[in-house]
Amino acid sequence: MDSRPERIILLNAPIDIVPPENLPEIISNLIPEGTSPDEPYKSLDIVLLSLWDLLRVRSNKEYREYVYNAALVIPISKSIVSGVKFLSGKKVFRYMPFKFVVSLLSILEKREYAVYLLGGGNQILKRAEKNIRTTFPRIKIIGRYEGKFRKREEPAVMEAIRKASPSLLLAGKGIRGEELWIARNSSRLNTGFRLWCSDLFDVFAEKRRRPGDAVFERGLEGIGYCFRNPLKFFRFFSFLYYELLLLFYRLFKR
């Protein structure tokens, strides 16, 4: 039986349909208990796909290959959910990034799997590690490295991750190339899940608050990001382009 969820395509971008109640089984089946870390899984990357990422899939070949080869593509934008329903009538399930990672860590903790932390500044990373250990006492954090490492340090960082053989490489901002760093170095990293989320360690370190549940459910979390970085207000034009694409596909594509 295939352990992967149903995958659909929205505007040339893949999206997985992962009901929350099925997430533990899907994660567990992707790394079966007793599997050797050296077993050659083709792809165990998890992509948390925003609307802007979806548009990047259409325009960036390297990013498109990374997303298509991912083990799971999880939508995090309400616009993606509504877009799928508009074009296909199907229901996809959206996740808040921080809550998805918490769910993932909870699943891995039950099997006492190992995690490696990569990204953020040194103090943020230390505080995030402490809080993760407190919240998930059976998770094995077997290494960490801050994100702003020099180019000459890169081989040592990859070797440390490879030797540690984590079941999950949890990466955050500060890494040169962001999630594409994982894609570019995939063959030199160990098998297991790899997930990149920009503000994750800031939230775990309690330096930055995650969006409230009510705000997220309404799809208004982007407003807060715009006030932190006013240039993101220009994303309105990207959103308008997305809406026009949906209309075009509805009228002219099957």
Stockholm file with secondary structure:
# STOCKHOLM 1.0

chainA/1-254         MDSRPERIILLNAPIDIVPPENLPEIISNLIPEGTSPDEPYKSLDIVLLSLWDLLRVRSNKEYREYVYNAALVIPISKSIVSGVKFLSGKKVFRYMPFKFVVSLLSILEKREYAVYLLGGGNQILKRAEKNIRTTFPRIKIIGRYEGKFRKREEPAVMEAIRKASPSLLLAGKGIRGEELWIARNSSRLNTGFRLWCSDLFDVFAEKRRRPGDAVFERGLEGIGYCFRNPLKFFRFFSFLYYELLLLFYRLFKR
#=GR chainA/1-254 SS CCCSCEEEEETTEEEEECCGGGHHHHHHHHSCTTCCTTSCCSCCEEEEECHHHHHHHHHCHHHHHHHHTCSEEEECCHHHHHHHHHHHCCCCCCCCHHHHHHHHHHHHHHTTCEEEEECSCHHHHHHHHHHHHHHCTTCEEEEEECSCCCGGGHHHHHHHHHHHCCSEEEECTTSTTTHHHHHHTGGGSCSSEEEECTTHHHHHTTSSCCCCHHHHHTTCHHHHHHHHSGGGGGHHHHHHHHHHHHHHHHHHCC
#=GC SS_cons         CCCSCEEEEETTEEEEECCGGGHHHHHHHHSCTTCCTTSCCSCCEEEEECHHHHHHHHHCHHHHHHHHTCSEEEECCHHHHHHHHHHHCCCCCCCCHHHHHHHHHHHHHHTTCEEEEECSCHHHHHHHHHHHHHHCTTCEEEEEECSCCCGGGHHHHHHHHHHHCCSEEEECTTSTTTHHHHHHTGGGSCSSEEEECTTHHHHHTTSSCCCCHHHHHTTCHHHHHHHHSGGGGGHHHHHHHHHHHHHHHHHHCC
//
